[in-house]
Amino acid sequence: MAKQDLAKQVFDYVLKQYGTQPEYLWKSYPDYAVLRHADNRKWYAIVMNVEKTSLGLSGTGKLAVMNVKCSPEMLSVFLPQAGFLPAYHMNKNHWMTVLLDGSVDNDSILFLLNASFDLTATRQVKKQLGIARYTEWIVPANPKYYDVEKDLREGGEIYWKQSNNIALDDIVYMYITEPTGAIRYKCLVLEVNIPYRQKRTDDLQVKRVMKIRCLKEYDKNLIPRAKMAQFGVTSVRSPRHMPYALKQEIALLTGDASEK
């Protein structure tokens, strides 16, 4: 999206992506547009023109803004950044205001818009759109217990502790904890639900494992923890889904269209 008329481009995007038409519900505020689901009628965004002073900003005149629903983790990441404010006239524990004046990059706008849609969608809609179950994951690897960087290289295969949600043919991005603190490998899940009967010398309990193959190896400086935090991934203590916007960023950094 270009800087000019971002609100209109948001409307164009949701029409193409979700079939959503903006709804103008208030005669007193004819330029306030609600974006909501057709089935459950829940809002996932509202686009408004609001006085700067009402937003707690200096100056006069109005700004185009968009309210989106967010997880608490996303609020903690985005609110300290320029272009993001506590939700205007909505629950500040679950919503956030995004300025549509060019101060927020296009990828973040679409990421937050899609995330808000996901948070408010019914299971049926998620299934139709292919977001009912996540298929790409970020999985932590602690070198204190196992030096995965020593054993895992492109084309290499290893066995790894399996989460309940990970399935055959899913993609696993291995995040190596400190002192590396970065995503280092992209892997394909080859087998799941493999019984694990060996004794471990640490305190970790492992009942089953999965077999994964390394598809790509990334430089440790390419996707560090600071980069991940820009897309809402502030910690990886257990397997968690890969945000679509972060996946796109990795594709951009690596020049690999297959990762988009």
C-alpha positions in Angstrom: 0.0 0.0 0.0 1.2 3.5 -0.8 1.2 6.3 1.6 -1.6 8.1 -0.2 -5.2 7.3 0.9 -4.3 4.2 3.0 -7.9 3.9 4.2 -9.2 3.3 0.7 -6.5 0.7 0.1 -7.5 -1.1 3.2 -11.1 -1.3 1.9 -9.8 -2.6 -1.5 -7.7 -5.2 0.3 -10.5 -6.6 2.6 -12.9 -6.7 -0.3 -10.5 -8.8 -2.4 -9.3 -10.9 0.5 -12.4 -11.4 2.6 -15.3 -10.0 0.5 -15.9 -7.4 3.2 -17.7 -4.1 2.3 -17.3 -1.2 4.7 -20.5 -0.4 6.7 -21.3 3.2 7.7 -23.5 2.9 10.8 -23.7 6.4 12.3 -25.3 9.5 10.8 -23.2 11.6 13.2 -20.0 10.1 11.9 -20.6 9.4 8.2 -16.9 8.6 7.5 -16.6 5.9 10.3 -16.5 2.6 8.5 -16.9 -0.8 10.2 -15.4 -3.9 8.8 -17.1 -7.1 10.1 -17.7 -10.7 9.4 -20.7 -11.6 7.4 -21.7 -14.6 9.5 -21.1 -13.7 13.2 -21.3 -9.9 12.6 -18.3 -9.4 14.8 -16.1 -6.4 14.0 -12.5 -7.0 13.1 -11.6 -3.4 12.2 -13.1 0.1 12.1 -11.6 2.9 10.0 -12.1 6.5 11.2 -11.1 10.1 10.7 -10.3 11.4 14.3 -9.2 14.7 15.6 -5.5 14.7 16.6 -6.3 16.1 20.0 -8.8 13.3 20.6 -5.9 10.8 20.0 -3.7 12.7 22.4 -1.5 14.0 19.6 -0.4 17.6 19.1 -1.6 19.8 16.2 -4.9 20.3 14.6 -7.0 18.5 12.0 -8.0 14.9 11.6 -6.0 11.7 11.0 -7.2 8.5 9.3 -6.8 5.6 11.8 -7.8 2.0 12.1 -8.8 0.0 15.2 -7.9 -3.7 15.2 -8.2 -6.4 17.7 -4.9 -7.7 19.2 -3.6 -10.3 21.6 -2.0 -8.9 24.7 1.4 -10.0 23.4 1.0 -8.0 20.2 -0.2 -5.0 22.2 3.0 -5.1 24.3 5.1 -5.2 21.1 3.4 -2.6 18.9 2.2 0.0 21.3 5.8 1.3 22.2 6.4 1.9 18.5 5.6 5.0 16.6 2.3 5.0 14.8 0.4 2.8 17.3 -1.9 4.1 20.1 -4.2 2.7 22.8 -7.5 2.0 21.2 -9.6 5.0 20.5 -13.1 4.6 22.1 -12.7 0.8 22.4 -11.4 -1.7 25.0 -7.7 -0.9 25.3 -6.9 -4.4 26.6 -7.9 -6.0 23.4 -7.9 -3.3 20.7 -5.3 -0.9 19.3 -5.3 2.1 17.1 -3.1 2.2 14.0 -2.3 5.5 12.3 -3.0 5.4 8.5 -0.8 8.4 7.8 2.2 6.6 6.5 4.0 6.3 9.8 3.3 2.5 9.9 4.7 0.3 7.2 2.4 -1.5 4.9 3.3 -5.0 6.0 2.5 -4.2 9.6 -0.9 -2.8 8.6 -1.8 -5.9 6.7 -0.4 -8.2 9.4 -2.5 -6.6 12.1 -5.6 -6.5 9.9 -5.3 -10.2 9.1 -4.6 -11.1 12.7 -7.7 -9.2 13.8 -9.8 -11.0 11.2 -8.4 -14.3 12.5 -9.1 -13.5 16.2 -12.7 -12.7 15.5 -13.6 -15.3 12.8 -15.7 -18.4 13.4 -14.2 -21.9 13.1 -16.1 -22.4 9.8 -14.6 -19.3 8.2 -11.1 -20.2 9.5 -11.5 -23.6 7.9 -12.7 -22.2 4.6 -9.7 -19.8 4.5 -7.2 -22.4 5.5 -6.4 -20.9 8.9 -8.2 -23.5 11.0 -4.9 -25.2 11.9 -1.5 -23.7 11.8 1.0 -25.6 9.6 4.2 -23.6 10.2 5.9 -23.4 13.6 8.7 -21.8 15.4 10.3 -24.4 17.7 12.9 -23.7 20.4 16.2 -25.6 20.7 18.3 -25.0 23.7 22.0 -25.8 23.1 22.3 -26.6 26.8 20.5 -29.8 26.2 21.4 -30.6 22.5 23.7 -28.9 20.1 21.4 -28.9 17.1 23.7 -26.6 15.2 26.3 -29.3 15.2 24.0 -31.9 13.7 21.5 -30.1 11.6 22.6 -28.9 8.1 20.8 -28.5 4.8 19.5 -32.0 3.8 20.3 -33.4 7.2 17.7 -35.2 9.3 17.2 -35.5 13.0 14.6 -36.6 15.5 13.0 -33.9 17.7 10.5 -33.7 20.6 7.0 -33.5 19.1 4.3 -31.1 20.1 0.7 -32.3 20.0 -0.3 -29.8 17.3 2.5 -30.5 14.8 1.6 -32.8 11.9 3.1 -34.6 8.9 4.4 -32.2 6.2 4.3 -29.2 8.6 7.1 -26.7 8.4 9.3 -26.1 11.5 11.6 -23.1 12.0 14.2 -24.0 14.6 14.9 -21.1 16.9 18.3 -21.5 18.7 18.1 -20.0 22.2 20.9 -17.8 23.7 23.7 -17.3 23.1 22.7 -17.6 19.5 19.2 -16.1 19.8 18.0 -16.5 16.2 16.0 -18.7 13.8 18.7 -20.8 12.1 16.9 -23.6 10.2 13.7 -24.3 8.2 12.7 -27.9 8.3 10.1 -30.3 6.9 8.3 -32.8 9.2 8.8 -36.2 7.7 7.4 -38.5 10.4 5.3 -37.9 13.5 4.3 -39.9 16.6 7.5 -41.9 16.9 7.7 -43.5 20.4 10.7 -42.4 22.4 12.0 -44.9 24.9 15.6 -43.7 25.6 16.6 -42.3 28.9 17.7 -38.7 29.0 20.3 -37.2 31.3 18.4 -34.0 31.7 15.0 -33.3 33.3 13.0 -33.1 30.1 10.3 -35.7 29.5 10.0 -36.9 26.0 7.4 -39.6 25.1 7.4 -39.2 21.3 9.4 -37.5 18.6 9.1 -36.4 15.1 11.6 -36.8 12.2 12.5 -33.5 10.5 14.7 -32.7 7.5 16.5 -29.4 7.1 15.4 -27.5 4.0 17.4 -24.2 4.6 20.1 -23.0 6.9 20.0 -19.3 7.8 22.9 -17.1 9.0 22.6 -16.4 12.7 22.5 -12.7 12.0 19.6 -12.9 9.5 16.6 -13.5 11.8 17.7 -12.6 15.3 15.5 -12.2 18.3 15.2 -8.5 17.8 13.9 -9.0 14.2 11.4 -11.6 15.5 10.1 -9.2 18.1 9.1 -6.7 15.4 6.5 -9.3 14.3 5.2 -10.1 17.7 7.5 -13.0 18.6 9.1 -11.9 21.8 9.8 -15.3 23.3 9.8 -18.9 22.1 9.5 -21.1 25.2 7.5 -23.8 23.4 6.3 -24.5 19.8 4.3 -21.5 18.5 2.9 -20.7 15.1 4.9 -18.7 12.6 3.3 -15.3 12.0 2.5 -14.7 8.3 4.2 -11.3 8.3 7.4 -12.8 9.7 7.3 -15.6 7.1 7.1 -12.9 4.4 10.0 -11.0 5.9 12.2 -14.2 5.9 11.2 -14.7 2.2 12.2 -11.1 1.5 15.5 -11.4 3.3 16.4 -14.7 1.6 15.0 -13.8 -1.8 13.1 -17.1 -1.8 9.6 -16.9 -3.4 8.8 -20.4 -2.2 8.6 -19.1 1.4 6.0 -16.5 0.7 
